[in-house]
Amino acid sequence: MRKLVVVLAAVAVLGAPALAQSRVTGSRHTDNSQQTDDRKQKKAAAEKAYKDALRTIPEQKKSDPWAKMR
């Protein structure tokens, strides 16, 4: 009987963090259409900023590490 109580207590203690992570509050999922529009705009802005940043990187010269050895 004592072993059963210890096992059940261990399962409850170890299972609590997993249960807490899976719970989602209802306030996060309100107005999903507005949230997806905002997310799309942010993603588009981030993509544009990334492409602009890539354009500012100068072209690299091709390096030949064995040039002096030939």
C-alpha positions in Angstrom: 0.0 0.0 0.0 2.8 2.4 0.9 4.5 1.7 -2.5 1.3 2.5 -4.3 1.0 5.9 -2.5 4.7 6.7 -3.3 4.2 5.8 -7.0 1.1 7.9 -7.3 2.7 10.9 -5.6 5.7 10.6 -7.9 3.5 10.5 -11.0 1.6 13.5 -9.7 4.7 15.5 -9.0 6.4 14.7 -12.3 3.3 15.1 -14.4 2.4 18.6 -13.0 4.9 20.5 -15.1 3.8 18.8 -18.3 0.2 19.6 -17.6 1.1 23.2 -16.8 2.8 23.6 -20.2 -0.1 22.3 -22.2 -2.6 24.7 -20.7 -3.4 27.7 -22.8 -5.3 30.7 -21.6 -8.4 31.7 -23.7 -7.2 35.3 -24.0 -4.4 34.3 -26.4 -6.7 32.9 -28.9 -9.2 35.8 -29.2 -9.5 37.6 -32.6 -7.4 35.1 -34.6 -8.0 37.0 -37.9 -6.4 40.2 -36.5 -3.6 38.3 -35.0 -2.8 36.4 -38.3 -2.9 39.7 -40.2 -0.5 41.3 -37.8 1.7 38.2 -37.9 1.7 38.3 -41.8 2.7 42.0 -41.8 5.5 41.4 -39.3 6.7 38.5 -41.3 6.7 40.5 -44.5 8.5 43.4 -42.8 11.1 41.0 -41.4 11.6 39.4 -44.8 12.1 42.8 -46.5 14.6 43.8 -43.8 16.5 40.6 -44.3 16.7 41.0 -48.1 17.8 44.6 -47.7 20.5 43.6 -45.2 21.7 40.9 -47.7 22.0 43.6 -50.4 24.4 45.6 -48.3 26.9 42.8 -48.0 29.7 43.3 -50.6 30.6 40.6 -53.0 33.4 38.4 -51.7 36.5 37.6 -53.8 37.0 34.0 -54.6 39.9 32.8 -52.4 42.4 30.2 -53.5 44.3 29.0 -50.5 46.6 26.9 -52.6 47.6 29.7 -55.0 51.1 30.0 -53.6 51.7 26.3 -53.5 51.2 25.7 -57.2 
